Amino acid sequence: MTSMWMSGIARSAQRNGGSMAGGPPRAVWHITWDALDKHGRLPAFDNVASYLRNVGYCPHLMWDPWSGRIVQFYGAEESARALEHPPGGVETNRMGSRCIQVEAWFSPGCVVNGKTYATLADTPCKGLEDIVAWMRTLGIPDVWPSGRPQWSGNSRSAATWRGKAGHYGHCHVPGNSHGDPGPMPSGMFAGGWQEAMMGKLPTLGKGDTGEHVESVQGLLLARSHPEVHVNGHFDDVTETAVKAVQKWGGVAADGIVGPDTWPVLLRVK
């Protein structure tokens, strides 16, 4: 069964997470973007984590891309608090059945071990494959619905944000003004994801219920099946949509979401 907490990492559970609004599952990537000292060094990782806890604006994960160290603040079933949510605007922190927010410990131009790093993509990105593999078990597909983040020219389409599963930068979220995380690694979805995913995702069919069914339904919505409702119940409508996706993906159209169908649902279009 999928864990709402990543295994093998530190936990610093917070008590101010919220419930999710439902819809396609997604991830949002941030950088901490802290001021650097006169030598170009970042504030200490633990100091930044402490600050986020003190002000009550924690993400799900804070990640050190040089060492691979990760701290988790909320379970995947809860909303984090790292996005702005202007009154009357589009839902942000609570959007989706999952909305996993990651803060990379990084600022443009930081100096680590004598080397200057202009973008997060330039760092070793240790631990990134583990984070993405965990996200896949939550039903988050390997795709940037608004395009891979850049420093400028990013889209903040409310329609895309509401309706598409996948990965977003803070720069893509409606109602937010931040331009991070900047360029992300072009190969971040390349590592043996099917092997990492299989064995962790259950086989599902008509009559099943629960969080994995919600993930399936969110992925079906992202694949242009608006008739599907994210309700956690594998009903007739869900089964029909699964069969349509299976036909598109060239696998047996039996309505069962198993080892052959999960990769099709998660496949980048």
C-alpha positions as CSV (number, residue, x, y, z in Angstrom):
1,M,0.0,0.0,0.0
2,T,1.2,3.5,-0.8
3,S,2.5,5.4,2.2
4,M,1.5,9.0,2.8
5,W,5.0,9.5,4.2
6,M,8.2,8.8,2.3
7,S,10.2,6.0,3.8
8,G,13.7,6.5,5.1
9,I,13.6,10.3,5.6
10,A,13.2,12.6,8.6
11,R,9.7,13.7,9.7
12,S,8.7,16.9,11.4
13,A,4.9,16.5,11.4
14,Q,3.0,19.8,11.6
15,R,-0.6,20.2,12.8
16,N,-1.9,22.9,10.6
17,G,-2.4,20.9,7.3
18,G,-5.8,21.0,5.7
19,S,-8.1,18.7,3.8
20,M,-7.8,18.3,0.0
21,A,-10.4,19.7,-2.4
22,G,-10.3,16.8,-4.8
23,G,-9.4,16.5,-8.5
24,P,-6.3,15.5,-10.5
25,P,-3.2,14.8,-8.3
26,R,-0.2,17.1,-8.7
27,A,3.1,18.2,-7.4
28,V,4.4,21.8,-7.0
29,W,8.1,22.6,-7.0
30,H,9.6,25.6,-5.1
31,I,13.1,26.8,-4.1
32,T,13.7,28.4,-0.8
33,W,15.3,31.4,-2.6
34,D,17.0,32.8,0.6
35,A,19.4,35.7,0.7
36,L,23.0,34.5,0.4
37,D,25.9,35.7,2.7
38,K,28.8,37.7,1.3
39,H,30.5,34.4,0.3
40,G,27.4,33.2,-1.6
41,R,26.5,30.6,0.9
42,L,23.0,29.6,1.8
43,P,21.6,29.8,5.3
44,A,21.8,26.5,7.1
45,F,19.3,23.9,6.0
46,D,18.0,23.4,9.6
47,N,17.7,27.2,10.1
48,V,15.5,27.5,7.0
49,A,13.4,24.5,8.1
50,S,13.0,26.1,11.5
51,Y,11.8,29.3,9.9
52,L,9.2,27.6,7.8
53,R,7.9,25.8,10.9
54,N,7.8,29.0,12.9
55,V,5.9,31.0,10.3
56,G,3.5,28.1,9.5
57,Y,4.2,27.9,5.8
58,C,5.8,24.5,5.4
59,P,5.8,22.4,2.2
60,H,5.3,18.7,2.3
61,L,9.1,18.1,1.7
62,M,12.2,20.2,2.1
63,W,15.0,18.8,0.0
64,D,18.8,19.3,-0.1
65,P,19.8,18.5,-3.7
66,W,23.5,18.2,-2.8
67,S,23.2,15.6,-0.1
68,G,19.8,14.1,-0.8
69,R,18.6,15.0,2.7
70,I,14.8,15.3,2.9
71,V,12.5,16.3,5.7
72,Q,8.7,15.8,5.5
73,F,6.3,18.1,7.3
74,Y,2.8,16.8,6.2
75,G,1.4,13.5,5.0
76,A,0.3,13.3,1.3
77,E,-3.3,13.3,2.4
78,E,-3.0,16.8,3.8
79,S,-2.5,20.1,2.2
80,A,0.8,22.0,2.8
81,R,0.9,25.8,3.2
82,A,3.6,27.1,0.9
83,L,1.3,28.6,-1.7
84,E,-0.6,31.9,-1.6
85,H,-4.4,31.6,-1.7
86,P,-5.9,35.0,-2.3
87,P,-9.5,35.4,-1.1
88,G,-12.0,34.4,-3.8
89,G,-9.2,33.0,-6.0
90,V,-8.6,29.5,-7.4
91,E,-7.8,26.8,-4.8
92,T,-4.1,26.4,-4.5
93,N,-2.7,24.4,-1.5
94,R,-5.8,22.2,-1.4
95,M,-6.2,21.7,-5.1
96,G,-6.3,18.0,-6.2
97,S,-6.6,14.7,-4.4
98,R,-2.9,15.3,-3.8
99,C,-0.9,18.5,-4.0
100,I,2.7,17.6,-3.0
101,Q,4.8,20.7,-2.5
102,V,8.6,20.4,-2.4
103,E,10.9,23.2,-1.3
104,A,14.5,22.7,-2.7
105,W,17.1,24.3,-0.5
106,F,18.5,26.5,-3.2
107,S,19.0,30.1,-4.3
108,P,20.3,31.2,-7.7
109,G,24.0,31.9,-7.6
110,C,24.7,30.0,-4.4
111,V,28.1,28.7,-3.7
112,V,28.5,25.1,-2.4
113,N,31.9,23.4,-2.0
114,G,33.5,26.2,-3.9
115,K,31.2,25.9,-7.0
116,T,28.5,28.4,-8.1
117,Y,25.1,27.1,-9.1
118,A,22.9,29.2,-11.4
119,T,19.9,26.8,-11.4
120,L,18.5,23.9,-9.5
121,A,19.0,21.8,-12.6
122,D,22.8,22.4,-12.3
123,T,23.0,20.8,-8.8
124,P,23.6,17.0,-8.3
125,C,19.9,16.6,-7.6
126,K,20.5,13.7,-5.2
127,G,17.3,12.2,-3.9
128,L,15.2,13.6,-6.8
129,E,14.5,10.2,-8.3
130,D,13.3,8.9,-4.9
131,I,10.9,11.9,-4.6
132,V,9.5,11.4,-8.1
133,A,9.1,7.7,-7.6
134,W,7.1,8.3,-4.4
135,M,4.9,10.8,-6.2
136,R,4.2,8.2,-8.9
137,T,2.7,5.9,-6.2
138,L,0.3,8.8,-5.4
139,G,-0.9,8.9,-9.0
140,I,1.1,11.9,-10.1
141,P,2.2,11.4,-13.7
142,D,5.5,12.4,-15.3
143,V,4.4,15.5,-17.1
144,W,4.5,19.3,-16.9
145,P,1.0,20.4,-17.9
146,S,2.1,24.0,-18.2
147,G,5.5,23.2,-19.6
148,R,8.8,22.7,-17.8
149,P,9.5,25.7,-15.6
150,Q,11.8,28.5,-16.8
151,W,12.8,31.8,-15.3
152,S,10.4,33.6,-17.5
153,G,7.5,33.0,-19.9
154,N,5.6,30.6,-17.7
155,S,1.9,30.1,-18.0
156,R,-0.5,30.5,-15.0
157,S,-3.6,29.1,-16.7
158,A,-6.3,28.5,-14.1
159,A,-8.0,26.0,-16.4
160,T,-4.8,23.9,-16.7
161,W,-4.2,24.1,-12.9
162,R,-7.7,23.0,-12.1
163,G,-7.9,20.2,-14.6
164,K,-4.5,18.6,-15.3
165,A,-2.6,16.1,-13.2
166,G,1.2,16.3,-13.1
167,H,4.1,18.6,-12.0
168,Y,3.9,22.3,-11.7
169,G,6.4,25.0,-10.7
170,H,5.4,27.7,-8.2
171,C,5.6,29.9,-11.3
172,H,2.6,28.1,-12.8
173,V,0.1,28.5,-9.9
174,P,-2.7,31.0,-10.3
175,G,-2.9,33.7,-7.7
176,N,0.8,33.4,-6.9
177,S,3.5,35.8,-8.1
178,H,6.7,33.9,-7.4
179,G,8.8,32.8,-10.4
180,D,10.5,29.8,-8.9
181,P,11.8,27.1,-9.2
182,G,13.5,28.1,-12.4
183,P,14.8,25.3,-14.8
184,M,14.3,21.8,-13.5
185,P,16.4,18.9,-14.8
186,S,15.2,17.7,-18.2
187,G,15.8,14.1,-17.3
188,M,14.1,14.1,-13.9
189,F,11.5,11.5,-15.2
190,A,14.0,9.3,-16.9
191,G,15.1,7.0,-14.1
192,G,13.7,3.4,-14.0
193,W,10.3,4.5,-13.0
194,Q,8.3,1.5,-14.0
195,E,10.5,-0.7,-11.9
196,A,10.1,1.7,-9.0
197,M,6.4,1.9,-9.4
198,M,5.4,-1.7,-9.9
199,G,5.0,-3.7,-6.7
200,K,3.9,-0.5,-4.9
201,L,0.7,0.1,-6.8
202,P,-2.3,-2.2,-6.3
203,T,-4.5,-3.9,-8.9
204,L,-7.9,-2.2,-8.9
205,G,-11.2,-3.0,-10.4
206,K,-14.9,-2.3,-10.2
207,G,-16.1,-2.1,-6.6
208,D,-12.8,-1.1,-5.1
209,T,-12.6,2.0,-3.0
210,G,-9.9,4.2,-1.4
211,E,-7.1,6.6,-2.1
212,H,-5.6,4.6,-5.0
213,V,-9.0,4.7,-6.8
214,E,-9.0,8.5,-6.3
215,S,-5.6,8.6,-8.0
216,V,-6.9,6.6,-10.9
217,Q,-9.9,8.9,-11.3
218,G,-7.6,12.0,-11.2
219,L,-5.5,10.5,-13.9
220,L,-8.5,9.8,-16.0
221,L,-9.7,13.4,-15.6
222,A,-6.2,14.5,-16.8
223,R,-6.7,12.3,-19.9
224,S,-9.9,14.1,-21.0
225,H,-12.6,12.0,-19.2
226,P,-14.6,14.7,-17.5
227,E,-17.4,12.3,-16.8
228,V,-15.3,10.7,-14.1
229,H,-15.7,12.0,-10.6
230,V,-12.9,11.7,-8.0
231,N,-14.9,10.0,-5.3
232,G,-12.8,7.0,-4.4
233,H,-15.3,4.5,-5.7
234,F,-14.4,2.4,-8.7
235,D,-17.8,2.6,-10.4
236,D,-19.2,1.9,-13.8
237,V,-18.2,5.3,-15.2
238,T,-14.6,4.8,-13.9
239,E,-14.5,1.3,-15.5
240,T,-15.7,2.6,-18.9
241,A,-13.0,5.3,-18.9
242,V,-10.3,2.9,-17.9
243,K,-11.3,0.6,-20.8
244,A,-11.0,3.6,-23.2
245,V,-7.5,4.5,-21.9
246,Q,-6.5,0.8,-22.2
247,K,-7.6,0.8,-25.8
248,W,-5.6,4.0,-26.5
249,G,-2.5,2.5,-24.7
250,G,-2.7,-0.9,-26.6
251,V,-3.3,-3.1,-23.6
252,A,-6.1,-5.4,-22.8
253,A,-9.3,-3.4,-22.3
254,D,-10.6,-5.3,-19.3
255,G,-11.3,-2.4,-17.0
256,I,-8.7,-3.6,-14.5
257,V,-5.9,-1.2,-13.4
258,G,-2.9,-3.5,-12.9
259,P,0.8,-3.7,-13.9
260,D,0.0,-3.2,-17.6
261,T,-2.4,-0.3,-17.1
262,W,-0.7,1.9,-14.5
263,P,2.1,2.8,-16.9
264,V,-0.5,3.8,-19.5
265,L,-2.3,6.1,-17.1
266,L,1.0,7.7,-16.0
267,R,2.5,8.0,-19.5
268,V,3.4,11.4,-20.7
269,K,1.3,12.4,-23.8
